[in-house]
Amino acid sequence: MTDPAVDLTPQARIVADLAERVRDDSLGDPTPCPEYAVRNLLGHLTMLAVAFRDAARKDFGPTTDTAPGSSLPDIGPDWRAELPKAFDELAQAWRDPAAWEGDTRAGGVTLPAAVMAMVAVDELVVHGWDLARATGQEYAPDPACLAVTYDFLDQSRAPEDRGEIFGPVVEVSSEAPLLDQVIGLAGREPGWRP
């Protein structure tokens, strides 16, 4: 695959817009990620944007080699400027057809670049839902990215295929909205509320 299969730009903008509307007084609130408060989720989003940007650029180093669970992420004092910039750079990097060629690395894991791009899309869609739920915002992910995320997660329904990244699948009706199905496949309860 040498041409981008999906444009990450719309989904990156959606998540950046959600982050922009986060109130300072909600930074300590819980999220669907049990170990993360809102501030930790925002820190994770910033770190993953940088890691997947560098993965697209094949710019390997600490940003691509550090496992996501190695420390509890947090925001810095300039997170409101850093996060949207990182998301813009992430989307721009994956628009380059060369980003989709060969192998690349993020989170200390090496994968074919096209697969790594799907991981990035999944992170944007699922953590966008996490952030929206935690902060009481409406959420409508980019339809193309949502479909890619469903296809990506649907391939790892079996417990032995899920690794340590996802919790057990939460069964959701095939008649449910696609977003609810994706969230269930990601191991989250679609009805989660803070």
Steps between C-alpha positions, in 0.01 A plus 500: 500500500652829396203737503332608824202272560329751726551865581557550873439875472124512571525272804807681635309829476197352676713385794691829510167687512383279788823575686464872439161496677630321811455722803789536743276391787437163332867397463479277809175330396488125428504353149404161354871412536501404869859611565458836326344825611417746221844661533669161454287422197594835347866427576465160336336656193785748465763227537330266253464780244874563518586128495282422198620816322857381543399148398362640174823693444712195596670732749585241764612579852351552846160608363457177304684261730328570831217264596177690574460342845851582617380804699180685581467770234412853598459837340754778512426868556474565123282201414227713343749612232701175482212257445342659190846557348592135555170387347551720193850361455373143547239538227746673267761227546257222403392689184844423356476177294850404620364476856299195395800311356717242674507447874491755778499518876291654779464406865809284462317274252599454135220440249433550132440873457148448364408302812657765724283760330192296590620489862528880491147532361370265770670707770344820368149357473490312830679761710285768338199313642676469836561874514149591388340268756723617783426866429132474406543601137319378190713278280465413134823349366601529138300229314798373299719472810218333692460237227876436495500464879215249488682290239825520698343400833275236346811303405594457867178376660658179629660534847832363373515776236440788740834511681535747785370799308127427515273370770255220427244579231178648638224336300287754315210427267579499129199732472665759726660813351841430352668719761351287782622186324851646470505601866391149601773349283750728672400344833292790628139523610319726249270629774789617723439826682718673761 
